[in-house]
Amino acid sequence: MSSEAISHRVTADRGACCGYGTCVEICPEIYQLQGGLVTLTTDIVPAELLERAIEGAESCPQSALVVEVATV
């Protein structure tokens, strides 16, 4: 099975977010700041944004973002 066929989901722990915005700088198509905290434009990560979504999540100093394989 190719990685394109696998769906990925992103979750955000707004309670852990400190609003640094590094995720937004890396992947604004998925991550936005609203009221100083991260919000998601979608929880399903399009295949073409997967690498940047993961990079954005990994850039969070509070580990408030997680990208994982979506379960059916």
C-alpha positions in Angstrom: 0.0 0.0 0.0 1.5 3.4 -1.0 1.7 6.2 1.5 -0.7 8.2 -0.7 -3.4 5.7 0.1 -3.0 6.1 3.8 -5.0 8.9 5.5 -3.5 11.0 8.2 -5.2 13.0 10.9 -3.8 16.0 12.9 -4.9 16.8 16.4 -4.2 19.9 18.5 -4.0 20.2 22.3 -5.0 23.9 22.6 -4.4 23.7 26.3 -0.7 23.0 25.7 -0.3 25.6 22.9 1.6 28.8 23.8 1.1 30.5 20.5 4.6 30.5 19.2 3.3 30.1 15.6 6.1 28.0 14.2 3.6 25.5 12.9 1.7 28.3 11.1 4.9 29.5 9.4 5.7 26.0 8.2 2.1 24.9 7.1 -0.5 27.7 7.1 -2.8 25.5 5.0 -3.4 23.3 8.1 -2.4 25.4 11.2 -3.7 28.9 12.1 -3.6 31.0 15.2 -6.9 32.2 16.6 -6.9 34.1 19.8 -3.2 33.4 20.2 -3.8 29.6 20.1 -3.5 27.0 17.3 -6.6 26.1 15.4 -6.8 23.6 12.5 -8.3 24.4 9.1 -8.9 20.6 8.8 -8.1 17.5 10.8 -7.5 15.3 7.8 -4.1 16.0 6.2 -4.1 16.0 2.4 -1.3 13.8 1.1 0.4 16.8 -0.6 0.7 18.6 2.7 1.7 15.6 4.9 5.4 16.4 5.0 4.9 20.0 6.0 2.1 19.1 8.4 4.5 16.7 10.2 7.3 19.3 10.1 4.9 21.9 11.6 3.8 19.5 14.4 7.4 18.6 15.2 8.4 22.3 15.4 6.0 22.9 18.3 8.1 23.4 21.5 5.1 22.3 23.6 4.3 19.1 21.5 0.7 20.4 21.2 0.3 18.9 17.7 0.2 15.3 16.6 0.0 13.9 13.1 -0.9 10.2 13.0 -2.4 7.6 10.7 -6.2 7.9 10.7 -8.0 4.8 11.8 -11.0 3.6 9.8 
